[in-house]
Amino acid sequence: MFRKLASLFFLFLFVVSTSAFGQLNIGYLNTQEVMSQMPERSQVEQELNSFIQEKRQELQQRTTEFQDEVAEFQQNQENMSDAEIQKREKQLAQMETEMTQYRQGLQQQIQQRRAKLLEPLYNKMNEAISTVAERNNLDFVINEATANGESVVYYAASEKMDITEQVSQYINETSDQN
C-alpha cells in the first residue's frame, strides 16, 4: 500500500512538473483485461494446466509410494529389532524430507513454466501498448490496476484516455496476420 501511494505521489509530482512545460498526454489500460482477451491465452492455459496435471500425477505417485513404505514399516515394526526400527525411521524421515523438497521444486518448475509461457504474450501486449500509445501521441500509459486488482487510476477526465480496447483490437488484428 505504501509503495502504491509513493508511486502515485511521485507520478503526481512528475505530472505537475512536466505539465508546466507543456501538455502531457497520459492514457491508461487494464492489462488483465487485455491479457484475458488475447487469442493465445487459452492455448497457454491449456499447456500450463497439462504441465501442472503431469506434475501432480508425479507427486501423487511419490506420495503413494511413501505412504506404502510407512504402512509397511508400521505392519512390520513389531518383528524388527530396535536398531532396524531406528534405521527404518531415519530412512522414512529422509524420504519425507525428499518429498518436501520435491514439492517445493515442483512449485518452482510451475512458476518457471508459467513465466516462460506468458513471456511471449507479455511481449506482444507491450508491443501493442507502444504502438497504440504512439498512434494516440501519449507520453505515458498507466496500468489501471495492480496485480492484486487494486485500482491505480481513480479518476480519468475522459474515457478516450482508456486504451484497453484499442490495445486488444491491435493484438487481435496482428494475431490474424500471423
C-alpha positions as CSV (number, residue, x, y, z in Angstrom):
1,M,0.0,0.0,0.0
2,F,2.8,2.4,0.9
3,R,4.6,1.7,-2.4
4,K,1.4,2.3,-4.3
5,L,0.9,5.7,-2.5
6,A,4.5,6.6,-3.0
7,S,4.3,5.7,-6.7
8,L,1.2,7.8,-7.1
9,F,2.8,10.7,-5.3
10,F,5.9,10.7,-7.5
11,L,3.8,10.3,-10.6
12,F,1.7,13.3,-9.5
13,L,4.8,15.3,-8.9
14,F,6.2,14.4,-12.3
15,V,2.9,15.2,-14.0
16,V,2.7,18.6,-12.2
17,S,6.3,19.5,-13.1
18,T,6.1,18.4,-16.7
19,S,2.7,20.0,-17.3
20,A,4.3,23.3,-16.5
21,F,6.4,22.8,-19.6
22,G,3.8,21.6,-22.0
23,Q,0.7,19.4,-22.4
24,L,1.2,15.9,-21.1
25,N,-0.9,13.1,-22.6
26,I,-1.5,10.1,-20.3
27,G,-3.5,7.0,-21.2
28,Y,-4.4,4.0,-19.1
29,L,-5.5,0.5,-19.7
30,N,-6.4,-2.7,-17.9
31,T,-3.7,-5.2,-18.7
32,Q,-5.6,-8.0,-17.0
33,E,-8.5,-7.5,-19.4
34,V,-6.2,-7.3,-22.4
35,M,-4.4,-10.5,-21.4
36,S,-7.7,-12.3,-20.9
37,Q,-8.8,-11.3,-24.4
38,M,-5.7,-12.5,-26.2
39,P,-6.3,-15.3,-28.6
40,E,-3.2,-17.2,-27.5
41,R,-4.2,-17.1,-23.8
42,S,-6.4,-20.3,-23.9
43,Q,-3.6,-22.3,-25.6
44,V,-1.1,-21.1,-22.9
45,E,-3.6,-22.0,-20.2
46,Q,-4.1,-25.5,-21.6
47,E,-0.4,-26.1,-21.9
48,L,0.2,-24.9,-18.4
49,N,-2.7,-26.9,-17.0
50,S,-1.4,-30.0,-18.8
51,F,2.0,-29.5,-17.3
52,I,0.5,-28.9,-13.8
53,Q,-1.6,-32.1,-14.1
54,E,1.5,-34.1,-15.2
55,K,3.4,-32.8,-12.2
56,R,0.5,-33.5,-9.8
57,Q,0.4,-37.1,-11.0
58,E,4.2,-37.5,-10.4
59,L,3.7,-36.0,-6.9
60,Q,0.7,-38.3,-6.2
61,Q,2.8,-41.3,-7.3
62,R,5.6,-40.4,-5.0
63,T,3.2,-39.7,-2.1
64,T,1.6,-43.1,-2.6
65,E,5.0,-44.8,-2.6
66,F,5.9,-43.0,0.6
67,Q,2.6,-43.9,2.3
68,D,3.1,-47.5,1.2
69,E,6.6,-47.5,2.8
70,V,5.2,-46.1,6.0
71,A,2.3,-48.6,6.1
72,E,4.8,-51.5,5.5
73,F,7.0,-50.2,8.3
74,Q,4.1,-49.9,10.7
75,Q,3.0,-53.5,9.9
76,N,6.5,-55.0,10.3
77,Q,7.6,-52.9,13.2
78,E,6.8,-55.5,15.8
79,N,9.1,-58.0,14.1
80,M,12.1,-55.6,13.9
81,S,14.9,-55.0,16.3
82,D,15.5,-51.6,17.8
83,A,18.4,-51.0,15.5
84,E,16.3,-51.9,12.5
85,I,13.5,-49.6,13.7
86,Q,15.9,-46.7,14.1
87,K,17.4,-47.3,10.7
88,R,14.0,-47.5,9.0
89,E,12.7,-44.4,10.8
90,K,15.8,-42.5,9.5
91,Q,15.1,-43.8,6.0
92,L,11.4,-42.7,6.2
93,A,12.4,-39.3,7.6
94,Q,14.9,-38.9,4.7
95,M,12.1,-39.9,2.3
96,E,9.8,-37.3,3.9
97,T,12.4,-34.6,3.5
98,E,12.9,-35.5,-0.1
99,M,9.1,-35.3,-0.7
100,T,9.1,-31.8,0.8
101,Q,12.0,-30.8,-1.4
102,Y,10.3,-32.3,-4.4
103,R,7.1,-30.5,-3.7
104,Q,9.0,-27.2,-3.4
105,G,10.8,-27.9,-6.6
106,L,7.5,-28.6,-8.4
107,Q,6.3,-25.2,-7.3
108,Q,9.4,-23.6,-8.8
109,Q,9.0,-25.6,-12.0
110,I,5.4,-24.5,-12.4
111,Q,6.3,-20.8,-11.8
112,Q,9.1,-21.0,-14.3
113,R,6.9,-22.7,-16.9
114,R,4.2,-20.1,-16.3
115,A,6.7,-17.3,-16.8
116,K,8.1,-18.9,-19.9
117,L,4.7,-19.5,-21.5
118,L,3.4,-16.0,-20.6
119,E,6.5,-14.1,-21.8
120,P,5.6,-14.0,-25.5
121,L,2.1,-12.8,-24.5
122,Y,3.5,-10.0,-22.4
123,N,5.9,-9.1,-25.2
124,K,3.1,-8.9,-27.6
125,M,1.0,-6.8,-25.2
126,N,3.9,-4.4,-24.6
127,E,4.4,-4.0,-28.4
128,A,0.6,-3.3,-28.8
129,I,0.7,-0.8,-26.0
130,S,3.7,1.0,-27.5
131,T,2.0,1.1,-31.0
132,V,-1.3,2.4,-29.6
133,A,0.4,4.9,-27.4
134,E,2.4,6.3,-30.4
135,R,-0.8,6.4,-32.5
136,N,-2.5,8.4,-29.8
137,N,0.5,10.6,-29.0
138,L,0.6,9.5,-25.4
139,D,3.5,10.4,-23.2
140,F,2.6,7.8,-20.6
141,V,0.4,4.7,-20.3
142,I,-0.6,3.7,-16.8
143,N,-1.9,0.2,-15.8
144,E,-5.4,0.7,-14.5
145,A,-5.0,-1.9,-11.7
146,T,-2.2,-3.6,-9.8
147,A,-1.6,-7.3,-9.9
148,N,-3.8,-7.6,-6.7
149,G,-6.6,-5.9,-8.6
150,E,-6.4,-2.6,-6.7
151,S,-7.2,0.4,-8.8
152,V,-4.4,2.8,-9.7
153,V,-6.5,5.1,-11.9
154,Y,-9.0,6.6,-9.5
155,Y,-10.3,9.2,-11.9
156,A,-10.0,10.0,-15.6
157,A,-11.5,13.1,-17.1
158,S,-12.2,11.3,-20.3
159,E,-12.9,7.7,-21.4
160,K,-10.9,8.3,-24.5
161,M,-7.8,8.0,-22.3
162,D,-8.7,4.4,-21.7
163,I,-6.8,2.5,-24.5
164,T,-7.7,-1.1,-23.3
165,E,-10.0,-1.8,-26.2
166,Q,-7.6,-0.3,-28.7
167,V,-4.7,-2.5,-27.4
168,S,-6.9,-5.6,-27.5
169,Q,-8.0,-4.8,-31.0
170,Y,-4.4,-4.2,-32.2
171,I,-3.4,-7.6,-30.7
172,N,-6.3,-9.4,-32.5
173,E,-5.5,-7.7,-35.8
174,T,-1.8,-8.7,-35.6
175,S,-2.7,-12.2,-34.4
176,D,-4.8,-12.7,-37.5
177,Q,-1.9,-11.7,-39.7
178,N,0.4,-14.3,-38.1
